[in-house]
Amino acid sequence: MWRESSLVDFLSCFPRDLTADVRVTCHVFRPRKARAYLRGLILSLEFEIRATKWAAYFLQLVHEARDRHQLSLRAAISIKWAICAHVQGEAQNRQIRQQRLDQTLQRKMTEYRVALQCVAGTSVVKFGRKGKPHATTLCVENGDTLRWTSKLLAQATQLAVGGVTATTTMGKKRAKAKNAIPLASIVSVKAGPTTNVLARALHKGALALEDAKCTLSVVTPTRTLDLKAKSPAEREWLQRSLEFLVELARDHERRVAQQVELTIMRRMETLAVWKHGRKGRPHKTRVFVDRFGEVSWLGRSGDSLQLDEIIVVEEGLRTPVFARARAAGLVTVAKATHCFSLVTSLRSLDIEAANEQQRDWFVVAFRYLLDKVHEKTAAMQRERAEKQLRMLQELCREDDDDDGFLTGDGDDIYYDGRPARLA
């Protein structure tokens, strides 16, 4: 079949980027046997060809060119052979990528189990904003929430171990109310007395200086969880495990949010609604939201608005546009449960849905998208504020270093002698 090389040798030396002319690289020796062999090869690679987006289309082009006598039999066989070789190469690359993904997933699952074992059941000392530090036990609930036992529950457990019965109802209620932090909401996990709570405990003597290296702080936008481990090694293991669980929870929440947003966008495109304007009659349209946060609708005006411009999502007939439509008889009070408005500082987008259930879905969907936009905006503002704070601290540190060249309050620069003492 092949004059210069065998099948294995050709696949090993075939150029992957198709820079060489395949009709020169592949020389057909016996066209009939080569065509029969190639037909069987294509049938054996049917699934690989269908999995490669361009392969079936290229084979169809070669077949049509052969029917129109634009290619000779030898050239068509050579090109089809090259296509099959590339299909086999891409199939092998896909298999290698899948194996790497499986290995990565297996490694993450192993790290996840190790992190859970390091955090769950760990006994630490918790420092609060008030009161004395107390022993508590950490646990991870449902893989996405960091929880710890309350002070009353911990004391009751110690009494029960000592042989004294105790009631833990108040402790359980308090644990449900306050003693939990979603892992995805954790901003950072810091080692050492870096928070005000631990700094105050160190100043008052509640935290010994030699135990400062065993402390750990879980920082959220609204609070901190300040802990002390038994040893620096346990603190390091706990910090690494929490950081891994936080990153995993953030990634999961990000993927779930993207899937929810994509589902909202796709369904919104299929729902027909009526848009009320400042003048004229309402017209049938569809509302679209793209991944850049732009809200648009079908119409001759071609207007649009941004999600971050929306102040509130109003239900019912509460805007001037709906008031005009109600006065003109274009909408009735009975259909108030079908209407909602996206209100900005300059205008409003007033929509009438087909029924109340559809209106409620639109309201919930837009409020969800607005919450996500506000979260991203708050995260960007917090990151900008932290960056400015670091720059300010560096400037203050540089100013402190420069003060070493001056004496007194700086008046000695302007006077040769000693300043006169005020009477």
C-alpha positions in Angstrom: 0.0 0.0 0.0 2.7 2.5 1.0 6.0 2.8 -0.8 8.1 4.7 1.6 6.9 3.9 5.1 4.6 1.7 7.1 1.5 2.8 9.0 3.3 3.0 12.3 6.3 4.9 10.9 4.0 7.3 9.1 2.0 8.1 12.1 5.1 8.7 14.1 6.7 11.1 11.6 3.6 12.8 10.2 3.7 16.6 10.6 1.0 17.7 13.1 0.6 21.2 11.7 0.1 20.1 8.1 2.9 22.4 7.0 4.1 19.7 4.5 2.0 18.7 1.4 0.3 15.5 2.3 0.3 14.3 -1.3 4.1 14.4 -1.2 4.3 12.9 2.2 1.9 10.0 1.4 2.6 8.1 -1.8 -0.1 5.6 -2.9 1.3 2.5 -4.4 -1.8 0.4 -5.1 -4.9 2.7 -5.4 -7.6 0.0 -5.2 -6.2 -1.8 -2.2 -5.5 1.6 -0.6 -9.0 2.7 -1.1 -10.5 -0.4 0.4 -8.1 -0.2 3.4 -8.9 3.5 3.9 -12.7 2.8 3.8 -12.3 0.3 6.6 -10.1 2.7 8.5 -12.7 5.4 8.3 -15.4 3.0 9.5 -13.2 2.0 12.5 -12.7 5.6 13.4 -16.3 6.6 13.1 -16.7 7.7 16.7 -13.4 9.5 16.7 -14.4 11.3 13.5 -17.7 12.4 14.9 -16.0 13.6 18.1 -13.7 15.8 16.0 -15.6 18.8 14.8 -13.8 19.4 11.5 -13.1 15.9 10.4 -16.5 14.8 9.0 -16.7 18.2 7.1 -13.3 17.8 5.6 -14.0 14.2 4.5 -17.2 15.4 2.9 -15.3 18.1 1.0 -12.8 15.6 -0.3 -15.6 13.3 -1.4 -17.4 16.1 -3.3 -14.1 17.2 -4.9 -13.5 13.6 -6.0 -17.1 13.4 -7.5 -16.5 16.6 -9.5 -13.1 15.2 -10.7 -11.2 18.0 -9.0 -9.0 15.5 -7.3 -7.3 12.4 -8.5 -7.8 9.1 -6.8 -4.3 9.1 -5.4 -4.7 12.7 -4.1 -8.0 11.9 -2.4 -6.7 8.8 -0.7 -3.6 10.8 0.5 -5.8 13.6 2.0 -8.2 11.2 3.6 -5.3 9.3 5.1 -3.9 12.6 6.5 -7.3 13.5 8.0 -7.6 10.1 9.7 -4.1 10.5 11.1 -5.0 13.8 12.6 -8.2 12.4 14.0 -6.2 9.7 15.7 -3.9 12.3 17.1 -6.7 14.4 18.5 -8.4 11.4 20.0 -5.2 10.5 21.7 -4.8 14.1 23.0 -8.3 14.1 24.3 -7.7 10.8 26.1 -4.5 12.3 27.7 -6.4 15.4 28.8 -9.2 13.3 30.3 -6.6 11.3 32.2 -5.1 14.5 33.6 -8.5 15.7 34.6 -9.2 12.4 36.3 -5.9 12.6 38.2 -6.6 16.2 39.2 -10.0 15.3 40.4 -8.7 12.3 42.4 -6.0 14.5 44.0 -8.6 17.1 45.0 -10.8 14.5 46.5 -7.9 13.1 48.5 -7.0 16.6 49.7 -10.6 17.3 50.5 -10.9 14.3 52.7 -7.6 15.1 54.4 -8.8 18.7 55.0 -12.1 17.5 56.5 -10.2 15.2 58.8 -7.9 18.0 59.9 -10.8 20.5 60.7 -13.6 18.2 61.9 -13.4 17.5 65.6 -10.4 19.8 66.2 -10.4 21.2 69.8 -9.3 24.9 69.9 -9.6 27.9 72.1 -11.9 30.6 70.8 -11.4 34.3 71.6 -14.5 36.6 71.5 -15.1 40.3 71.5 -16.1 40.0 75.1 -15.8 37.5 77.9 -13.1 35.0 78.5 -11.7 32.6 75.9 -13.2 29.2 76.0 -12.6 25.8 74.5 -14.6 24.8 71.4 -14.7 22.1 68.7 -14.7 22.8 65.0 -16.7 20.9 62.3 -17.6 21.2 58.7 -21.3 20.9 57.9 -22.4 19.8 54.4 -19.0 20.6 53.0 -19.8 24.3 52.8 -20.2 25.7 56.4 -17.7 26.0 59.2 -19.4 25.4 62.6 -18.2 25.4 66.1 -19.8 24.5 69.5 -21.0 27.3 71.7 -19.6 28.3 75.1 -22.6 26.9 77.0 -22.5 23.7 75.0 -18.8 23.2 75.6 -19.2 23.8 79.3 -22.1 21.4 79.5 -20.0 18.8 77.6 -17.2 19.2 80.1 -19.6 18.8 83.0 -21.2 15.7 81.5 -17.7 14.2 81.1 -17.1 14.9 84.7 -20.2 13.0 85.8 -22.6 16.0 86.2 -25.7 16.3 84.1 -26.3 19.6 82.3 -28.9 21.1 80.0 -27.7 22.1 76.6 -30.9 23.5 75.1 -29.7 27.1 75.2 -26.3 26.1 73.7 -27.9 24.3 70.8 -30.2 27.3 70.0 -27.3 29.6 70.1 -25.2 27.3 67.9 -27.9 27.3 65.3 -28.1 31.1 65.4 -24.6 32.4 65.5 -22.0 29.6 65.5 -21.6 29.1 61.8 -19.8 30.8 58.9 -20.3 29.8 55.2 -17.0 28.8 53.8 -17.5 30.8 50.6 -18.0 34.0 52.6 -14.5 33.8 54.2 -12.2 36.5 52.9 -8.9 35.2 54.3 -7.4 32.9 56.9 -4.6 34.7 58.7 -2.0 33.3 61.2 -0.9 35.3 64.3 -2.6 38.0 66.3 -3.6 40.1 63.3 -7.1 41.1 64.4 -8.3 43.5 67.0 -9.7 40.6 69.1 -6.4 38.8 69.4 -4.5 42.1 69.8 -6.7 43.1 72.8 -6.3 39.6 74.3 -2.6 39.8 74.0 -2.6 43.3 75.6 -4.8 42.2 78.5 -2.8 39.0 79.1 -5.6 36.6 78.1 -3.2 35.4 75.4 0.4 34.7 76.3 3.1 36.0 74.0 4.6 32.5 73.4 1.1 31.3 72.3 0.8 34.0 69.7 2.3 31.7 67.0 -0.5 29.2 67.6 -3.3 31.7 66.9 -5.5 31.8 63.7 -8.1 34.2 62.5 -10.9 33.4 60.0 -11.8 36.8 58.5 -15.2 37.5 56.8 -16.6 40.9 55.7 -18.7 41.2 58.9 -16.8 39.3 61.6 -13.7 37.3 62.6 -13.3 33.9 64.2 -10.2 34.0 66.4 -8.8 30.6 67.5 -5.8 29.2 69.3 -4.5 25.8 68.4 -2.5 23.5 70.7 0.7 23.9 68.8 2.2 25.8 65.8 2.1 22.6 63.7 -1.6 22.1 64.4 -2.2 25.7 63.6 -0.4 25.4 60.2 -2.4 22.2 59.3 -5.6 23.9 60.3 -4.8 27.0 58.3 -3.9 25.0 55.1 -7.0 22.9 55.4 -9.3 25.9 55.9 -7.7 27.7 52.9 -8.2 24.7 50.7 -11.9 24.3 51.8 -12.6 28.0 51.3 -11.1 27.9 47.8 -13.1 24.8 47.0 -16.3 26.4 48.3 -15.7 29.6 46.3 -15.1 27.6 43.1 -18.3 25.6 43.7 -20.4 28.7 44.4 -18.9 30.4 41.3 -19.8 27.5 39.0 -23.3 27.2 40.5 -23.8 31.0 40.1 -22.7 30.9 36.5 -25.0 28.0 35.8 -28.0 29.8 37.5 -27.3 33.0 35.6 -27.0 31.1 32.3 -30.3 29.3 33.0 -32.0 32.7 33.8 -30.7 34.3 30.6 -31.8 31.4 28.4 -35.3 31.2 29.8 -35.8 34.9 29.8 -35.2 34.9 26.0 -38.1 32.5 25.5 -40.8 34.5 27.5 -42.9 37.0 25.6 -43.9 40.1 27.6 -45.5 43.5 26.9 -43.5 46.7 27.4 -45.2 50.0 28.4 -43.6 53.2 27.3 -44.0 56.9 28.0 -46.2 57.2 25.0 -48.1 55.0 22.7 -49.6 51.6 23.3 -47.7 48.7 24.8 -46.0 46.3 22.4 -45.0 42.7 22.6 -41.3 42.1 23.1 -38.7 39.9 24.7 -36.2 40.9 27.4 -32.5 39.8 27.1 -29.7 39.9 29.6 -26.1 39.2 28.3 -23.1 38.1 30.3 -21.8 41.7 30.4 -24.9 42.8 32.5 -26.7 44.6 29.7 -30.5 44.5 29.7 -32.0 44.9 26.2 -35.4 44.2 24.5 -36.8 43.9 21.0 -38.0 47.2 19.6 -37.3 50.0 17.2 -35.6 52.2 19.7 -32.7 49.8 20.4 -32.4 51.1 24.0 -30.8 49.2 26.8 -29.7 49.6 30.4 -27.1 48.1 32.7 -27.8 45.9 35.7 -25.7 48.1 37.9 -27.9 51.1 37.0 -31.0 49.4 38.4 -31.9 50.8 41.8 -34.9 48.6 42.7 -37.3 46.1 41.1 -40.8 47.4 41.8 -43.9 45.1 41.7 -47.2 46.4 40.5 -48.2 49.8 39.0 -45.9 52.1 40.9 -44.1 54.1 38.2 -45.3 57.2 36.3 -45.4 55.1 33.1 -47.8 52.7 34.6 -49.8 55.6 36.1 -50.2 57.1 32.6 -51.1 53.6 31.1 -53.7 53.2 33.9 -55.2 56.6 33.2 -55.4 55.9 29.5 -57.1 52.5 30.1 -54.1 50.6 28.7 -53.8 48.5 31.8 -56.3 47.7 34.6 -56.0 47.3 38.3 -56.7 43.6 37.9 -53.5 43.2 35.9 -51.4 44.9 38.5 -50.1 41.5 39.7 -48.8 40.9 36.2 -46.6 44.1 36.1 -43.1 45.0 37.4 -40.6 47.8 36.7 -36.8 48.0 36.6 -36.2 51.5 38.1 -33.0 53.5 37.4 -32.2 57.1 38.3 -33.1 58.3 34.8 -35.8 56.0 33.6 -37.8 52.8 34.2 -38.4 49.6 32.1 -42.0 48.8 32.7 -43.0 45.2 31.8 -46.3 43.4 31.8 -46.0 39.6 32.0 -48.5 37.0 30.9 -49.5 36.0 34.4 -48.6 36.5 38.0 -46.4 33.4 38.2 -44.3 34.7 35.2 -44.1 38.2 36.9 -42.8 36.6 40.1 -40.2 34.6 38.2 -39.0 37.8 36.5 -38.8 39.7 39.8 -36.9 36.9 41.6 -34.5 36.5 38.6 -33.7 40.2 38.3 -33.2 40.6 42.1 -30.8 37.6 42.0 -28.8 39.1 39.2 -28.8 42.5 41.0 -27.5 40.8 44.2 -24.7 39.2 42.2 -23.7 42.5 40.6 -23.7 44.2 44.0 -21.5 41.4 45.5 -19.0 41.8 42.7 -19.0 45.6 43.1 -18.5 45.3 46.8 -15.6 42.9 46.3 -14.0 45.2 43.9 -14.4 48.2 46.3 -13.0 46.1 49.2 -10.0 45.1 47.1 -9.4 48.7 46.1 -9.7 49.9 49.7 -7.2 47.2 50.9 -4.8 48.3 48.1 -5.1 51.9 49.1 -4.6 51.0 52.8 -1.4 49.1 52.0 -0.1 52.0 50.0 -0.9 54.4 52.9 0.9 52.1 55.3 4.0 52.0 53.1 4.0 55.8 52.9 3.6 56.1 56.6 6.5 53.6 57.1 8.7 55.7 54.7 7.8 58.9 56.6 8.8 57.2 59.9 12.1 56.2 58.4 12.7 59.8 57.2 12.0 61.2 60.7 15.2 59.7 61.9 17.2 62.5 60.2 15.3 65.2 62.2 15.5 66.2 65.8 12.8 67.8 68.0 9.8 69.1 66.1 11.6 70.3 63.1 12.3 73.9 64.2 16.0 73.3 64.3 16.1 73.4 60.5 15.3 77.1 60.5 17.3 78.3 63.5 21.0 78.2 64.0 20.8 78.5 67.8 18.6 76.9 70.4 15.0 78.2 70.3 14.1 80.7 73.0 12.1 79.4 75.9 8.7 80.8 76.3 8.0 82.6 79.6 
